[in-house]
Amino acid sequence: MVIDFWATWCDPCMCLIPEMEEMAEKYKDRVLFLKINADKEKELCSMFNVVALPTLFFIPVGGKPIIETGATPEKYEQIIREQLLKK
């Protein structure tokens, strides 16, 4: 699972949208992608301790979440391949 915390005023978040949509399509049968609007879901941001945007949580089945901040789609895809899809 990938959880993407974002906001409309966050330029890196907005630049990341097409990249994340492409990854969501590419891995649609194997990885669940969720987008959380930080302005509308402040309580969730607090629960997840999100203090910067974009913040993404990569959550492998039965594993520890990997938390990344910033717009680095190449790294995100590497995490998906190496951590979320590993057998």
N, C-alpha and C positions, 0 to 999 in steps of 0.2 A: 504494500500500500504506500502511496505517496500522498502526503497532505501538504498543500501549497497555501501558505498564508500570504495574502497580497492586499493591495489597496489601489484605488484608481489614481490617487495623487502620487503614487510611487512609480517614478519613471522606469527604474530597472524591472519592477513587477510587470509593467505594461509591455516592455520589450520582451519579456520572458514568455508572455502568453502564447504567441505562435509556436515557440519551441516546445512548450509544455503540451500544447494541443497535438502537435506532431508526435511526441513521445506517447501520449495517451492513446492515440490511434494505433501507433506501431505496436504497443504492448497491451492492447485492449483486452485480449483474452487471458492475460497472465498477471497483470498488475492493475489494481484499482487506484484511480487518481481522484483526489478530492481537492476542491478549491474553497478556501475559507476567506471571505472578505473581512479583513481585520477591523474595518470601521463598523461593520454591522454585527460582528461577533466578538466584542471586547472581552466578554467573560471567557470564551474559549481561548483567546490570546493569553489571558491571565493564567488560565489553567495549564496551558502549554508553555508558559514563561516566554512568550514571544515578545522580544523587545526591539527587533529590527526587521525590516522588510526588504526583499522577500525572505521568508524563512520556510524551509522545506523539511519535512520529516519523512524519512524513508524507513518504513517499518517492515522488516522481514518477518515471515511467519515463524513464531517461536524464538525470535531474536531480539536484540537490543536495538532501539531506534537510532538511526544516524541522522543528525541534525546539521543542516547546511544553511548558511546565510549568504545572500548575494546571488547575482544572476550569472551562474556558470553552467550552462546547459551541457557542455561536454563532460564535466565532472558528474553531473546528475545522471547522465546516461551511463557512465562508467559504474556508478553506484548501483543503478538498476540491474545492469548486466552481472556485476560481480557479487552483489549482496542479495538482491531480491530474487534473482532468477537462478542462483546457484543451486545445484542439486544436493 
